[in-house]
Amino acid sequence: MTLTVNGRKRTASAPPETTLLVFLRDYLGLNGTKYGCGEGACGACAVLVDGRAMNSCMVKAVSLVGKRITTIEGLAADGKLHPVQQAFLDVEAFQCGFCTPGMIVASTALLSENRSPGEAQIRERLEGHLCRCGTYPRIVEAVRLAAKGAHRG
């Protein structure tokens, strides 16, 4: 099967029942997308599919042929972090980092739809993303910072 991942056509031989999460991690070696619950309830495995956040543990890879898939690894460009990635670093919006890729991907999708979300909108969009360390206030702060563009220097 051939999928477009992070702007490149990537081919691997995987069974048709393979989830996108397993395809990314086990067949392509893209380990930034995390396996959390395997049930679509924690958001750790979020990726962008045609610009929209999606839990990769809940979708078969084969169903995404012809779609654009972006993982946490694909957000940075030309050696420069994506603005949301940089904002998460700037405000230290993580501790263990397990939820961070999914949070960043979901926040990127939100900001592509709404460049100036309020706190309630950010919290609502990230509601399905669990942070075991409880850094939610800093995560919201990072998204607000990225929305303002204040981290760009």
C-alpha positions in Angstrom: 0.0 0.0 0.0 1.2 3.5 -0.8 0.2 6.5 1.4 1.2 10.1 1.2 2.9 10.8 4.6 4.5 14.1 5.4 4.5 15.1 1.8 6.1 11.9 0.5 4.7 8.8 -1.1 5.6 5.9 1.3 5.0 2.3 0.4 5.0 -0.7 2.7 3.5 -4.2 2.5 0.9 -4.3 5.3 -2.2 -6.4 5.9 -5.5 -4.6 5.0 -6.6 -4.6 8.6 -3.5 -2.6 9.7 -4.4 0.7 11.4 -2.8 3.9 10.4 -1.1 4.0 13.8 0.6 0.6 13.3 1.4 1.5 9.7 3.2 4.7 10.7 5.0 3.2 13.7 5.8 -0.4 12.6 6.0 -0.1 8.8 7.4 3.4 8.3 9.3 3.9 11.6 7.6 7.1 12.4 7.4 6.8 16.2 6.3 10.3 17.1 2.7 9.3 16.9 2.0 7.5 20.2 0.0 4.4 21.0 -2.1 5.3 24.0 -5.4 3.5 24.5 -6.0 2.0 21.1 -9.7 3.0 21.4 -9.7 6.6 20.2 -10.2 8.0 23.7 -6.9 9.6 24.6 -5.7 11.5 21.5 -2.1 10.4 21.8 -2.2 9.0 18.2 -3.6 12.0 16.5 -2.4 12.9 13.0 -3.6 15.2 10.3 -5.5 13.7 7.4 -6.1 16.3 4.8 -5.6 18.9 7.5 -8.1 17.5 10.0 -7.0 15.8 13.2 -7.8 12.1 13.4 -7.0 9.4 15.9 -4.8 7.0 13.8 -5.7 4.0 16.0 -9.3 4.1 14.8 -8.8 4.1 11.0 -7.4 1.5 8.6 -4.4 2.7 6.7 -5.8 1.4 3.4 -8.8 3.7 3.7 -6.5 6.7 3.4 -4.9 6.0 0.1 -5.0 9.3 -1.8 -5.2 11.4 1.4 -2.5 13.7 2.8 -1.3 12.4 6.2 0.8 14.6 8.4 2.4 13.3 11.6 4.2 15.2 14.3 7.5 14.6 12.3 6.0 16.3 9.3 5.1 19.6 10.9 8.6 21.1 11.0 9.9 22.5 7.8 13.3 23.5 6.6 14.9 22.7 9.9 12.5 25.0 11.8 9.8 23.9 14.2 6.2 24.5 13.4 4.9 27.5 15.4 2.8 25.2 17.6 5.8 23.0 18.3 7.8 26.1 19.2 5.1 27.5 21.5 4.9 24.2 23.4 8.7 24.4 24.0 8.5 28.1 24.9 5.9 27.6 27.7 7.1 24.1 28.7 3.7 22.6 27.9 4.7 19.1 28.6 6.3 16.9 31.3 6.5 13.3 30.2 5.8 14.3 26.6 3.6 11.3 25.9 0.5 13.3 24.9 2.5 16.1 23.3 2.5 14.9 19.7 -1.3 14.4 19.7 -1.9 17.8 21.5 0.3 19.6 19.0 -1.3 18.0 16.0 -4.8 18.8 17.3 -3.8 22.3 18.1 -2.4 22.8 14.6 -5.7 21.6 13.1 -7.6 24.0 15.4 -5.4 27.0 14.4 -5.7 26.2 10.7 -9.5 26.6 11.1 -9.5 29.4 13.7 -6.4 31.7 14.0 -7.7 33.3 17.2 -9.5 30.8 19.4 -10.5 31.6 22.9 -9.6 29.5 25.9 -13.0 27.8 25.8 -12.6 26.8 22.2 -9.1 25.5 22.8 -10.2 23.4 25.8 -13.2 22.1 23.8 -11.1 21.0 20.9 -8.5 19.3 23.1 -11.2 17.7 25.3 -10.5 14.2 23.8 -6.8 14.5 24.5 -5.6 13.2 27.8 -2.5 14.5 29.6 -1.4 12.2 32.3 0.8 14.9 33.9 -2.0 17.5 34.1 -0.2 20.3 32.2 -3.5 21.5 30.6 -3.0 25.2 31.7 0.3 25.3 29.9 -1.0 23.5 26.9 -3.8 26.1 26.6 -1.2 28.8 27.0 1.0 27.3 24.3 -1.9 27.3 21.8 -2.8 30.9 22.7 0.9 31.8 22.2 1.0 30.1 18.8 -2.2 31.8 17.8 -0.7 35.2 18.7 2.5 34.5 16.8 4.4 35.8 19.9 6.9 32.9 19.7 8.2 33.8 16.3 10.6 36.4 17.5 
